[in-house]
Structures are given as C-alpha cells and as structure tokens.
Amino acid sequence: MTVHSSPIALGSFAQRLIAVALLVVAALTLWYLRSLVLLVFAAILFAIVLRSLADLMARPTGLGEGSSFVVATVAAMLTIVLFVAVLGTQLQAQLLELRDRLPELLAPVEDWLGSGDVGEWLVERAEAMVSEGAVMSRIAGLSGWAVTLLANVVLVAAAGLYIGFRPDLYRGGLLMLFPRRSRQGAAVTMDALGSALQRWLMGQLASMLAVGTLIFLGLWAIGIEAALALAFIAGILEFIPFFGPVLALAPAVALALAVDTTTAIWVLLLYLAVQQFEGNVLNPLIQQQAVSLPPAVTMFALLAFGVLFGPLGVLLATPLAVVCLVVVKQVWVGRVLGEPVSLPGKE
C-alpha cells in the first residue's frame, strides 16, 4: 500500500526547516559579530543612564520626554567638563607621577620578594623592544589600538544618544521581529530588562561614587600624594566586581610601601574598611531598590563572559548576567513553569 504525504504537511515541515535554518544563520552571524553586539549593548547601557537622569529631571520640572533628555544630556556633559577643568590637570599630573615612579614603587616589592629581577626584567624587555627594531611597528600598533578604542567610545556615545532620545522607536522595531502571538510577552520581558538594568546601573554608579569619595578622603587623611588619582582608579574599577578592587589596591599599596611599611598597612586597612562598608552596608541599601545577583553567579559570569568575549566581556559581565537572570525568571520560570516571579527591586 502506498502512503501519500499531504502537501499541507510537507509545506509545514518545509516552513519549520527554513525557520530552523534561519535561526542557525542568525546565531552564527551574531557570534561572528559578537564584538559589535557588545558595543550595541554598551550603547543601550549608556542610553539607560541618560534616560534615568532625564526621568529624574522631568519629575520636579515637568519637562517632556525629549526636553528632559536634552537638558539631562547637556547637564551631564557640563558636569564632565567642569570636573576636567577643576580637577583634570591635577588628576593627569598624579597619574603621570604614578607612571614615572613605577621603578621606585617596584623596589619594596622586590625587597619583599627577595629578588631584584623585577625591575631588571622590565628594563631588559624595554631594551629588547628597542634592539629588535620594532619600535615603529609597536607604536603604530598602539596608535591603531588607541584609534579603535576612541572610535568605539564615540560610536557607543552617539548610538546611546540616539537610543536614549527615542527609546520607543527602537523598542517597537525590535518587537516587530517577534510573532504577533509573542509580542505582548516580549514587551513585558523587555520592560523588565530595562527596569533591571536601570536599577543596577544607578546602584553601581552610586557605589562607584561612594567608594571613590571614601578612598580619596582616607588617602588624603593618611597623607598619600596621589590620593585623587588612586581614588579615581578605585572608583572606576569598582565597576568590575571582585577583581576591580584588587587591581585598585595594588598601586595604592605600592605607593605607600615607597614611604614606609606603616603607611602601607594603613592604606591596606583603609581599602579593606571601604570594601567592608561597601559590601555590608552600602550594597544591601542599594539592592533594596536594585536587582540582586548572587556572588557566585557574578563570579562565574565574569569568567564565562571573559572567556567568550575577552576584556569587553569582563567589563560588561555583570549587566549581561542581569539580562540572563531576568530572561530566565520571566521566560522560563514565569511562562514555561508557570511560577510567580517578582520584578527587579520588588523582591
């Protein structure tokens, strides 16, 4: 007996096969363009920061969405210009001083290690770079890296301005990629993502500002000359959990060791006290209104995204982990398993 396949069944199978093939092609394309995807994500984070500032400004002033965004953006730019004008020269001088004093700062480390090879190794590597005749190529490579970095920063800033000014335009366009039956659920998930990232970013910026300020006041009280530069480094590196504070501690302790051991101990105690305050007092207060990530999840996110995407993945690991957490809660736990889920900041 001959079994004939229904044309409708064959057509449905062909449609599913094409859909799967398109998904595979899309996934491979996104992986090939993963650096660009991370830059887009960074632009979205920048847009969220500006949009948050605009919302804060719109509430007391009654300005519209577009007007408040323009005013908030101009205010943020003026704040940066004012910071550079007032403290930029001093900050630059202290950073250059840290760079020039690197051999001197390495001396206590060499004494502690019982070896004088650290400085000699650096000198030998510098001489080798010169003797190999690759100075111009290295400078060209460094210049190319700097140009690429600057271009990426400008791209992220420009894209963030466009996204922040008209977020509904890009949100609507992204929703059009989903089937009609899934758009409402996708919209809810996107709103939850926006809320979670906004809360996390505001909490992270508050933590960075608090840590930088406390470190500056402590180093100034101890009498460290480059207090502003070290505090700036500590505040910026606070964006990277676990590893950032350790990297910020290293130059501070090295600079203190160049003075004496007692000063180094005070600096170490200062950084430990600030981190304890940030972890046990500040973070719990911030996380009452922000999305909370378990420490183990954050650590493995740093490792995973660092392996997958390199340094940029490490920098954006925590907000990417926030995205993954919200998607799992909203899509898998909420819709597939049917369990009740709470929005970020309302746990």
C-alpha positions in Angstrom: 0.0 0.0 0.0 1.4 3.4 -1.0 1.3 6.2 1.6 1.0 9.7 0.1 2.2 12.7 2.1 -0.2 15.6 2.4 1.0 18.7 0.6 0.0 20.7 3.7 2.2 18.6 5.9 5.1 18.9 3.6 4.6 22.7 3.4 4.5 22.9 7.2 7.7 20.8 7.5 9.5 23.0 4.9 8.5 26.1 6.8 9.8 24.8 10.1 13.0 23.6 8.4 13.5 27.1 6.9 12.8 28.7 10.3 15.4 26.5 12.0 17.9 27.3 9.2 17.3 31.0 9.6 17.8 30.7 13.4 21.1 28.9 12.9 22.3 31.5 10.4 21.2 34.3 12.7 23.0 32.7 15.7 26.2 32.3 13.6 26.0 35.9 12.4 25.6 37.2 15.9 28.6 35.1 17.1 30.7 36.4 14.2 29.6 40.0 15.1 29.8 39.5 18.8 32.1 42.5 19.3 29.6 44.7 17.6 26.8 43.2 19.6 28.6 44.1 22.8 29.1 47.6 21.6 25.3 47.8 20.9 24.7 46.6 24.5 27.1 49.2 25.8 25.3 51.9 23.9 22.0 50.7 25.4 23.5 50.9 28.9 24.7 54.5 28.2 21.2 55.3 26.9 19.6 53.9 30.1 21.9 56.1 32.2 21.0 59.2 30.3 17.3 58.2 30.2 17.4 57.7 34.0 18.9 61.2 34.5 16.2 62.6 32.3 13.5 60.9 34.3 14.9 62.3 37.5 14.9 65.8 35.9 11.4 65.5 34.4 9.7 64.8 37.7 10.4 68.1 39.5 10.5 70.3 36.4 7.5 68.9 34.4 9.5 68.8 31.2 8.5 66.4 28.4 10.4 63.3 27.5 12.5 64.9 24.7 13.2 68.1 26.5 14.2 66.4 29.8 16.6 64.1 27.8 18.3 67.1 26.1 18.6 69.0 29.4 19.9 65.9 31.2 22.5 65.2 28.5 23.7 68.8 28.4 23.9 68.8 32.3 25.9 65.6 32.2 28.3 67.0 29.6 28.8 70.2 31.6 29.5 68.2 34.7 32.2 66.3 33.0 33.7 69.5 31.5 33.6 71.1 34.9 35.3 68.1 36.5 38.0 68.1 33.9 38.5 71.9 34.2 38.8 71.8 38.0 40.5 68.5 38.7 41.6 67.3 35.3 45.1 68.8 35.4 45.7 67.6 39.0 44.4 64.1 38.1 46.6 63.9 34.9 49.7 65.0 36.9 49.1 62.4 39.6 48.5 59.6 37.0 51.8 60.6 35.2 53.6 60.6 38.5 52.4 57.1 39.2 53.7 56.0 35.8 57.1 57.7 36.2 57.6 56.3 39.7 57.0 52.7 38.7 60.6 51.6 39.1 60.7 53.2 42.5 57.4 51.6 43.5 58.7 48.2 42.4 61.7 48.4 44.8 59.8 47.5 48.0 58.1 44.7 46.1 61.5 43.3 45.0 62.8 43.6 48.6 59.7 41.7 49.9 60.2 39.0 47.3 63.9 38.9 48.0 64.7 39.4 44.3 65.9 42.4 42.3 64.9 40.9 39.0 61.5 42.6 38.5 62.9 46.0 37.6 65.8 44.4 35.6 63.3 42.3 33.7 61.3 45.4 32.7 64.4 47.2 31.7 65.6 44.2 29.6 62.2 43.9 27.9 62.3 47.6 27.1 65.9 47.3 25.6 64.8 44.2 23.7 61.9 46.1 22.2 64.3 48.8 21.0 67.0 46.5 19.8 64.6 44.4 17.8 63.9 47.4 15.6 60.2 47.1 16.1 59.6 50.4 17.8 57.7 52.0 14.9 55.6 48.9 14.3 54.7 48.8 18.1 53.9 52.5 18.1 51.8 52.0 15.0 50.0 49.1 16.7 49.5 51.1 19.9 48.2 54.0 17.9 45.9 51.8 15.9 44.5 50.3 19.2 44.0 53.8 20.6 42.2 54.9 17.5 40.0 51.8 17.6 39.2 52.4 21.3 38.4 56.1 20.6 36.2 55.2 17.6 34.3 52.6 19.7 33.7 55.1 22.5 32.4 57.7 20.1 30.2 55.0 18.4 28.8 53.9 21.8 28.1 57.5 22.9 26.5 58.5 19.6 24.3 55.4 19.5 23.4 55.8 23.1 22.2 59.4 22.5 20.0 58.2 19.6 18.6 55.3 21.6 18.0 57.4 24.7 16.3 60.2 22.8 13.8 57.9 21.1 13.7 54.6 23.0 10.2 53.7 21.9 11.2 53.8 18.3 13.9 51.1 18.8 11.8 49.1 21.2 8.9 49.0 18.7 11.2 48.0 15.9 12.7 45.1 18.0 9.2 43.9 18.9 8.3 43.7 15.2 10.8 40.8 14.9 8.6 38.6 17.2 5.5 36.8 16.0 2.2 38.6 16.9 1.3 36.0 19.5 4.6 36.5 21.3 4.9 40.3 21.2 3.0 41.0 24.4 5.2 38.6 26.3 8.3 40.0 24.7 7.2 43.6 25.6 6.8 42.6 29.2 10.3 40.9 29.2 11.9 43.9 27.6 10.3 46.3 30.1 11.6 44.0 32.9 15.1 44.1 31.4 15.0 47.9 31.1 13.9 48.3 34.7 16.5 45.8 36.0 19.4 47.4 34.1 18.3 50.9 35.1 18.2 49.9 38.8 21.5 48.0 38.6 23.3 50.9 36.8 22.0 53.5 39.2 23.1 51.4 42.1 26.5 50.7 40.5 27.1 54.4 39.9 26.2 55.3 43.4 28.6 52.6 44.7 31.4 53.8 42.5 31.0 57.4 43.6 30.8 56.4 47.3 33.9 54.2 47.1 35.9 56.8 45.2 35.0 59.5 47.6 35.8 57.4 50.7 39.1 56.3 49.3 40.1 59.9 48.5 39.2 61.1 52.0 41.1 58.2 53.6 44.2 58.6 51.4 44.2 62.4 51.9 44.0 61.9 55.7 46.9 59.4 55.6 48.9 61.8 53.5 49.3 60.0 50.2 50.3 62.4 47.5 48.4 60.8 44.6 45.1 60.5 46.5 42.9 61.8 43.7 44.4 59.6 41.1 44.2 56.5 43.3 40.6 57.3 44.3 39.7 57.8 40.6 41.2 54.4 39.8 39.3 52.8 42.7 36.0 54.3 41.7 36.3 53.3 38.0 37.5 49.7 38.8 34.6 49.3 41.2 32.5 48.6 38.1 34.3 45.2 37.9 33.3 43.0 40.9 35.9 41.0 42.8 38.8 41.7 40.5 38.4 45.5 40.3 39.0 46.3 44.0 42.1 44.1 44.0 43.5 45.9 40.9 42.8 49.2 42.6 44.6 48.2 45.8 47.8 47.2 44.1 49.1 50.7 43.1 48.0 52.3 46.4 49.9 49.7 48.5 52.9 50.0 46.2 52.9 53.8 46.5 52.6 53.5 50.3 55.4 51.0 50.5 57.7 53.6 48.9 57.0 55.7 52.0 57.2 53.1 54.8 55.6 49.9 55.9 53.3 51.6 58.5 51.8 53.8 55.7 51.3 50.7 53.6 49.5 49.0 56.4 47.2 52.0 57.0 46.4 52.1 53.2 45.6 48.4 53.2 43.3 48.8 56.2 41.6 51.7 54.5 40.8 49.7 51.4 39.6 46.8 53.4 37.4 49.0 55.6 35.9 50.7 52.5 35.2 47.4 50.8 33.6 46.0 54.0 31.4 49.2 54.2 30.5 48.8 50.6 29.7 45.1 50.9 27.9 45.1 54.2 26.2 48.5 54.4 26.1 50.2 51.1 25.2 47.3 48.8 22.3 46.0 51.0 20.8 49.5 50.9 21.2 49.8 47.1 19.9 46.3 46.4 16.7 47.0 48.2 15.8 49.0 45.0 18.0 47.2 42.5 18.4 43.7 41.1 20.4 41.5 43.3 22.9 39.0 41.9 24.2 36.1 44.0 28.0 36.4 44.4 28.7 33.0 42.9 26.6 33.9 39.8 28.6 37.2 39.4 31.9 35.4 39.7 31.1 32.7 37.1 29.6 35.4 34.8 33.0 37.2 34.9 34.8 34.1 34.0 32.3 32.9 31.3 31.9 36.2 29.5 35.6 36.9 29.8 36.4 33.6 28.1 33.7 34.2 25.4 34.2 37.9 24.6 37.6 38.9 26.1 38.2 42.1 28.1 35.0 43.8 26.9 33.1 40.7 28.1 34.7 41.1 31.6 33.7 44.8 31.7 30.1 44.0 30.7 29.8 40.7 32.5 27.6 41.9 35.4 25.0 43.7 33.3 24.9 40.7 30.9 24.4 38.5 33.9 21.5 40.7 34.9 20.0 40.3 31.5 20.3 36.5 31.7 18.8 36.4 35.2 15.8 38.5 34.2 15.2 36.4 31.0 15.3 33.2 32.9 12.9 34.4 35.5 10.5 36.0 33.1 10.5 33.4 30.3 11.4 30.1 31.8 10.2 30.4 35.4 7.3 32.7 34.8 5.9 31.4 31.5 7.1 27.9 30.9 7.0 26.7 34.5 4.1 29.0 35.5 5.7 30.0 38.8 5.1 33.5 40.1 8.0 35.9 39.6 8.7 39.3 41.1 10.1 42.3 39.2 13.6 43.6 39.9 13.7 45.8 43.0 10.5 44.3 44.4 11.8 41.1 45.9 
